[in-house]
Amino acid sequence: MPGKSPSTILVMYDIAINDFTLTRQNLERIRQAAPQANVIVVKNKEDWERKVKDLAAQVEVSFGLLPIARYSELPNLRWMQQTFAGADWIFNYPVVIEKDFTLTTASGVHAIPISEHILALMFALARDIPYSITKQHERQWKRRGKVVEIDGSTMGIIGLGKIGEKTAEKAKGVNMRVLATRRNPERPSLYVDQMYGPDGLAEVLSQSDWVVVTAAMTPETNSLIGENELKLMKKSAYIINIARGAVIREQDLIKALQEGRIAGAGLDVFETEPLPEDSPLWDMKNVIITGHYAGFTPFYFDRVIDIFLENLRRYQENEPLMNVVDKKLGY
């Protein structure tokens, strides 16, 4: 990795970079972080076509996700900082995997909002809040005792990354026992009581009162939890999924819920999105559905640009970058 200011930084509008977020102040922060670099802002395809002939060969760093066709037009691209956390998209584009450049993610940007979303789903399920909301709309006063306590229960986190780590921290704050799986179980966590490798999935599922899926989407985690895995869970256990819908076989989950083999679910992600209107999940009283917004936060871009600027500092100082993606693994 070069230990110098990049010649040209391309700032590409995408899902996070736009007229609202790329304020004059934020653009100035980028320029001040690399004063020797030429900072180019590209808002759309037409804007790029006007600039590509003169500037493409100069681009060394990109902030924002490039359209796939653009990669071949940047022969000297060395590093791209994407503005979101997941990198599973690269499996659909071999050209991205094969091209010689470093890809970094915004991993960690979602840790606070998603961990809060997870706990919100857990508390709502534990106290049967959906039932009370239904009765509120019907103007009916109903006292209901079908509740459980979170304090002292066991959380099992499947795929402990930055989101899982923050969730574990919050779980310890409400006196939960925390188990987790991660690719390298030798890496410790202050908030996990027992760490397992991928081969410990069954052990975690069988012990947990709350199974929380935070695993990255990779070929290895596709359909990670299906009928056999769901059968390992306690009948009184709940499952929360904020990762990717395809990590859980949805039909197997629906069947387990219908048959009462698990107590309920909190789901923010689904195999097909938007969730089809005819999905049985909509009508299940023991399921809470949110529309893939667990990561939403008013502070999203503030955190993204902080990650980029820290990595830009490291790039210029020839230090290891944060959140580097292993393109073969997808995270």
Secondary structure, DSSP 4 states (H G I P E B T S, - for coil): --SS--SEEEEE--SS-STTTS-HHHHHHHHHHSTTSEEEEE-SHHHHHHHHHHHGGGEEEEESPPPGGGGGG-TT--EEE-SSS--GGGGG-HHHHHSS-EEE--TTTTHHHHHHHHHHHHHHHHTTHHHHHHHHHTT-----------TT-EEEEES-SHHHHHHHHHHHHTT-EEEEE-S-TTS--TT-SEEE-GGGHHHHHHH-SEEEE-----TTTTT-B-HHHHHHS-TT-EEEE-S-GGGB-HHHHHHHHHTTSSSEEEES--SSSSPPTT-GGGG-TTEEE--S-TT--TTHHHHHHHHHHHHHHHHHTT-PPSSB--TTTT-
